[in-house]
């Protein structure tokens, strides 16, 4: 069993993906947001370390074989300001905290996840710095942008870059990212089109200024729509567009559906379903929907992570 340390662990999507292989065990997790830690701790026997990563000394972390990190992506995303390492809130520079810990702990493997725009940010300079840092630490690195709808059998058009590194060059050569698989999971498998939800999820005439346009544009009862400031957009690929952290605030780009009872936004549970979390994953009742939407939007598609983790094990076992 390979020991994992999870940084910027969020609600544990990466951790779940690795543990589902039955070959990895997360022995340490760090996440600074106490509301996110609340959700994490409800679902894992391990209790997350809720400190700023700057305050975590490497010798406080148990020895581990694999570093897992979905390091903060707002600094590189289209949805954010794409400031990268110069992000005014310091989120871009958090990558170098991972470097600090890698230098001290020297794990055999690394797994990093981020937005696909990390590759092109600052004309590729940001990504070159990241790769050089990892190479200088002795890691042989492969990376690829994968879409969850093509690689995770989840109807969610979420593209992310995955970075996998190994200390052992032979294992590196043995490793390949997973191949695309058919999308057999349908939207109705993860979204309740025929079950009445609480009234708060529905858009109502007289209370929504653009309701008439929604009513006119949303005709298909099995599609996902978005309100794009002045018009309704139907996603005709039968997948949900990328979930974002601001879904709970309403308005522009929030995924909408027309169920049997009206026009509504997705529930937090449906958003977690679209990230591949299991049906029994606990959403704490003491958290607001706004926080749960944010947690879902910031998470990862578990099934994609699991497939990558499985291939990492295959690469090791070829030795």
N, C-alpha and C positions, 0 to 999 in steps of 0.2 A: 504494500500500500504506500503510495507516494504522498508525502505531506505537503499541503498547500498553505501559503499565507496569502490572504486576500486583502488588497488595499483599494480604497475608494469602493468598498464592497457593495454599496447601495443596498438593495433589498435581497441581494444574494443570488441573482440570476446566473452569474458566472459560476458561483460556488455550486449551485444545484447542477448545472451542466456537467461539471467535473465529477461531482459525487455520484451522479447517475451512472457513470461508467463502472462503478464498484472498484476502481483502481486508485482513486484519489480520495484523500480525506483532508478537509479544511481544518487546520488546527489553530489558526489565528485569523481574525478579521478586524479590519480597521475602517471606521466610517465616522465622519465628524458630525453629521446631521442627526440630532437626537430623535427626531421624528422617524427618520429612516431606520435608525437603530432599533426603535420600538418595533417596527415591522420585522426587521431581521431577527430580533430576539424571540419573537412570537413563533418563528418558523424553524429555528435551529437550536439544537441543544447547546452549541457554542454561543457564548455571549460576546458580542462585538465590543471592541475597544473604541469608546466614543471620545477620542481625542484628536486634536489637530495633528496631522502627520508630522509637522515640524517638531512637535513635543515628544514624539516616539523615538526613543533611542534604539539603535539596532540591537544592543545586547538585552533589551527587554523583550525582543521577539524570539520565540522558540525557533530552533533550526528547522529549515524546511527545504523541500526539494523543488518546489514550483512556486514562482511568484505569479499571482493573478492580479490584474489591475485594469479596471475600466477607468483610466485616469480622466479627470474632468475635461469635457469636450466642448463646453460652451465657447471657449476661446478660439476654437477652430471651425465652429459650425456655421452653416448658412444662416440658421435661426439667430445666432449671436452676432457679435461684431467682428468675428474672425481676427482677433488681435494676436492670437498665438501666444508666444512667449512674453509678449509685451502687454498682455491682458492686465488692465488696471487693478483688477481684484486679485491678481497673483495666481490665477488658476492655471495659466500656461506653464508657469515655473514649477508647478507641483511635480512635473515629470522628473525634475532633478532630485526630488526627495526619494523617488524610486531608485534613481542611480546611486544615491547615498546608501540606501539599504542593500542594494545589489552588491556594492563594493564590499560591504561588511559581511554579508551572509553567503554570498557566492552559491546560490541555488543552481541545480543542474539545468533547470528549464524556466522559461518565462512565457507568459501569455498576456498580451495586452490587447485592448479593444478601444476603438475610438471612431469618430465620424469619418466618412470617406474623404472629406475635404482636408483632412490632415495631410494627405499626400500632396495636394496642390497648393496648400497655404504658403504664402510668401514665395511664390514661384518654386516651390519644392524645397526651399532652404530649411524650413522647420523640420521636415521629415528627414532631410539629410543629416541634420544635427542629431536627431533621435537615433537613427541607424548607426551613426559614427560612435555615439556614446555606448551603444550596446556592443558594437564590434570591439571597441577599445576595452570593454570588460571581458572579452573573450567569448562572446556569444555569436554563433552562426545563425543568421536570421532569415526567415521567410515571411512574406506578408501577402495578403490578398484581400480585395474588397468582395464581400459576399452579400447577396440579397436573400433575406429570410424566406421569401416566397419560393426561391429556387433551390435553397440549400437547407431549409429547416422544415419544409412541409407545413408552413404556417401562412395563412393568407394575409400577409403583412409585408408591404413593399419597403422594407427597412434595409438600407445598405450601410454596412459598417466595414471598417478595415480591421483585420485581425493580424496581429504580429506574434509570431511564434519563434522562440529562440532556444538553442541547445548549446551546452558547453561541449558536448561530444559531436565532432564533425561527422562521424559515421551515422549517428542518429539523425542529424540534420539532413543528410542525403537520403535517409530512409523515409523522411516525413514528406507527405503530400497533403495539401488541403483536400477536403472532401469534394466529390464530384456532384454536379447538380442532380436533384431527384425530382420526380413528378410531384406536382402539388395536388394532393388528393383531399386535403382538409378544406372544407368549404366555409364560407363566411357564416352560414347558418349553424355550423358546428361550434362556433365560438361566440356567436351573437344571438341573443334571444329575440328573434323577429316576431314570435307569436305569443310572447308572455308579457303581460302588462307590467310596466315598471312604475316606480313612484312618480307622482305628478311632477316633481321637481326636474325630471329629466326631459320633459316635453316642452316644445316651443308652442306658444299659444297665440292665436290671432288677438290683436289688441295689446299684447304684452311684448311682442317681438316686432321691431320696426320693419323688418324685411320678411315677415311671415308670408305675405302674398307671393313673393318671388320664390320662397321655398316651396310653397304649395304648388306653384306653377311648374317648377323645375324638377321636383322630386316625384317621379311617377313610378319608378321601379321599386318594388318592395323587397328586393334582395341585393340592392346595391349600396355602396357607401358614397356619400356626397360630402362636399365641403362648401361652405359659404365663403366666396372669395371677394369680399368687400362690396362688390356690386353685382355679382352673378353667382349662380349655383353651378358647381362643377361635379359631374358624375364620374366616378372612377370606374371605367368600363372593363378593367382588367380583372374584376372580381377579387381584388385584394384591397385591404385597407391602406391608405397612404400612411407615411411614417408618423407614428404617434410622437407628440412633443410634450415637453414638460409643462407647457402653459395651457393644456386642454381644459383645466378646471376654471380658467378665467372667461371662457365663452368667446363668442365673436369669430374673428377671421381664422379660417383653416381648421376649425374643430370638425372632426368626423361626425357626420349626421346620417341617420337612417330613417326610413319610413316604415315603421312596423305596423302591425294590425290595428294599432290604437292611436297612431298619430306620428308626428315628426319629432324625433328626439335625438339627443346626443347619446353616446355610448356610456354605459355605467363603468365605474372603476373596475369591477370584476371582469367585464368584457375586455377592457384594456389589458388587464393582466393575462387574460386568455390569449389575446393577440400577441403577447410576448412569450407564449408557450409555457406559462406557469401552470402547475397542476391545479385541478379543480378544488383540492383541499388546502391549497395555499391560503393562509390566514391573512385577511385584511383587517387590521385592528379596528374595533368599533369606536375607540376613543380618538381616532384621527378623522379630520374633515375630508370630504371628497376632494377638495382642492389639493390637499397634501397627497392623497392617494393617486390622483391623476398625475401629479408631478413625479411621484415615485415610479409609476408605470412608464411614463414617457422617458424617464432617465435610465430605464433598465435595458436589458438585453434580451434577445430571443434565445431562450434556454436550449431549444433543440439544435440550433446552429452550434452553440458552445459545446454541447454534448458530442456532436459529430467530430468537431475538431479535436476535442480531448481524446476521443476514441482513436483517432488517427495518430495522436502523439504516443499513445500506448503501443499501437501497432509498430511504430517506428522504433521504439525502445526494444520491443520483444523480438525484432529481427536480428538483434545483435547475437 
